[in-house]
Amino acid sequence: MTDGVHELSMLIGGADAILIVTGAGVSTETGIPDFRGPQGVWNTQRPVMYQDFLTSEADRVTYWNQKVLAAETIEVAKPGAVHKACVVLENAGKLEAIVTQNIDGLHTIAKSSEERVVEVHGTGREAVCLTCKGRSPIVPHLKAFTDTGVPPRCHCGGLLKPATISFGQQLDPKTMAQATQAAEACDLVIAMGTTLSVYPAAEIPLIAARRGVPYVIINQGDTEHDGMPYITLRIEAPVGPTFSQAVTQALT
């Protein structure tokens, strides 16, 4: 397979509390487009800022239109090799947590335990009321918007929004605290399919690495952590085949 797979399998075999950090490259292997890539949504559409969503009905219409288009891809996506290998690690008692920048919910669909999946940018599979904070499945709201063209509201009258973090919106402090706690408890951190350029999410693996924990990066293309003294192993390869083979080797 790829240079580094055997070394990665040895690191996995010797670890008991692995922190997995996943980004868009894990989702693209399932057919979900990279939002920030050359042909990504944010290079072809104007992102709606959070403040604009709050104050402008026209911007809410734009936002929900974008979510309808994105949902068509997310709804049909199935967990890929990385998602399945993470479940295998958890079943083997080696997983501390999965910190993901992805909003597709595929880690939990693959049957990773919900309490171990930390979605730092939220989930596109639910809607949240910005007033009462109630959550509900997003599909009925997407259908209602498609039928009426009117941005949905909660039964309490509050604005409904997909439970994702928008541009200009603060990350959830509790979620970030959970991610930080996992980084402080793990004995191996593996970042996959991410350029490690979006902070504060990209800081999470460094919290572990600065403690002397082995730090592995698997990605096709440069990352902002390349060349840092904390890196134990850097693999330039497709994440799914590489990681799944390393997990298989480590556990057999």
Rosetta blueprint (number, residue, H / E / L):
1 M L
2 T L
3 D L
4 G L
5 V H
6 H H
7 E H
8 L H
9 S H
10 M H
11 L H
12 I H
13 G H
14 G L
15 A L
16 D L
17 A L
18 I E
19 L E
20 I E
21 V E
22 T E
23 G L
24 A H
25 G H
26 V H
27 S H
28 T H
29 E L
30 T L
31 G L
32 I L
33 P L
34 D L
35 F L
36 R L
37 G L
38 P L
39 Q L
40 G L
41 V H
42 W H
43 N H
44 T H
45 Q L
46 R L
47 P L
48 V L
49 M L
50 Y H
51 Q H
52 D H
53 F H
54 L H
55 T H
56 S L
57 E H
58 A H
59 D H
60 R H
61 V H
62 T H
63 Y H
64 W H
65 N H
66 Q H
67 K H
68 V H
69 L H
70 A H
71 A H
72 E H
73 T H
74 I H
75 E H
76 V H
77 A L
78 K L
79 P L
80 G L
81 A H
82 V H
83 H H
84 K H
85 A H
86 C H
87 V H
88 V H
89 L H
90 E H
91 N H
92 A L
93 G L
94 K L
95 L E
96 E E
97 A E
98 I E
99 V E
100 T E
101 Q L
102 N L
103 I L
104 D L
105 G L
106 L H
107 H H
108 T H
109 I H
110 A L
111 K L
112 S L
113 S L
114 E H
115 E H
116 R H
117 V E
118 V E
119 E E
120 V L
121 H L
122 G E
123 T E
124 G E
125 R E
126 E E
127 A E
128 V E
129 C E
130 L L
131 T L
132 C L
133 K L
134 G L
135 R E
136 S E
137 P E
138 I L
139 V H
140 P H
141 H H
142 L H
143 K H
144 A H
145 F H
146 T H
147 D H
148 T H
149 G L
150 V L
151 P L
152 P L
153 R E
154 C L
155 H L
156 C L
157 G L
158 G L
159 L E
160 L E
161 K E
162 P E
163 A E
164 T E
165 I L
166 S L
167 F L
168 G L
169 Q L
170 Q L
171 L L
172 D L
173 P H
174 K H
175 T H
176 M H
177 A H
178 Q H
179 A H
180 T H
181 Q H
182 A H
183 A H
184 E H
185 A H
186 C L
187 D L
188 L E
189 V E
190 I E
191 A E
192 M E
193 G L
194 T L
195 T L
196 L L
197 S L
198 V L
199 Y L
200 P L
201 A H
202 A H
203 E H
204 I H
205 P H
206 L H
207 I H
208 A H
209 A H
210 R L
211 R L
212 G L
213 V L
214 P L
215 Y E
216 V E
217 I E
218 I E
219 N L
220 Q L
221 G L
222 D L
223 T L
224 E L
225 H L
226 D L
227 G L
228 M L
229 P L
230 Y L
231 I L
232 T L
233 L E
234 R E
235 I E
236 E L
237 A L
238 P L
239 V H
240 G H
241 P H
242 T H
243 F H
244 S H
245 Q H
246 A H
247 V H
248 T H
249 Q H
250 A H
251 L L
252 T L
